[in-house]
Amino acid sequence: MRGTNRVADTKRAKQTPGQANPIVRYFRETRGEMRKVTWPTREESWRLTLIVLGVSAATALFLGVVLDSSFSWAIQRLVELLIGA
């Protein structure tokens, strides 16, 4: 009597001939979903990029100037209060 590989037989039974490898199926489904995406035009991409850069610069300016100087002033007053200078 020949020995059979039960694990290999079980895997073959689970995967029908028409069923794709899970990795291949993943890439096929991903490709299908990417075709459904509405991609922005070049002009929209530039406009949105400039908005992001503008908001980032404004946030950096706010954090760097307003908050930093406010915290520096508060720490300086606290040190003067504690030391008594």
N, C-alpha and C positions, 0 to 999 in steps of 0.2 A: 504494500500500500504506500502510495506516495504521500509525502507530507504536504499539507496545504498551508499557505500563509493566510491566516484568518484576518489579520489586520488589513492586508492588501485587498482581500475579498470584500471586507466591510466598506472600505473606502470606495471601491468600484461600485458597490451596490448603492451607496449614498449619492454618487455623482452620475447622473444620466449622461448619455453621449451628447445631447444637445446643450447641456449645462456647462458654462464656461468656468474656467479657473477663477477663484475669488479675486485674485489680483487683476486679471484681465477684465473681469466684470466691473471692478472698481474704476479702472481707467476708462472703460467704455461709458459708464454712467457719468463720470466726471466730465468727459468730453461732451456728452449730451447736454448736461447742465450748463456748461460754459457756452454752448451755442445759444442758449436761451437768454443769456445776459445781454442787457442793453448797454453797450459801451459808450462812454462819452466821446464827443467829437474832440478834435485837437483844441479848438477854441475854448470849449467847456473845461478841458483839462488845465489849460493855462490860467483861465479865470479862477478856477477853484484852487490851483496852486498858489496864485497870488493872494487869495483870501487867507489861506492857511499861513503863508509867510507874514502877512500883515497882522493877523491876530497873534501869531507867535511873537513878533517884534513888540507889539503893544503890551503883551503880557510880560515879556522880559523887561521892558521899560518900567512898567508899573512895579514889578517885583524888585527891580534893581534900584529904582529911585525912591518911590514912595515908601514901600515897606522897609527897605534897608535903612533909609535915613530915619524913619520913625523908630525902628528898633535901636538904632545907634543912639538916638537922642534919649530914649527911655533908659537904656543901659548906662549912659553917661550920667543921667540924673540919679539913678539908683546908686551908682558908685560914689558920687559926690555926697549923697545922703548918708551912706554907710560909713564912709571915711571921714566925712565932716570937713572936706577941703573947701 
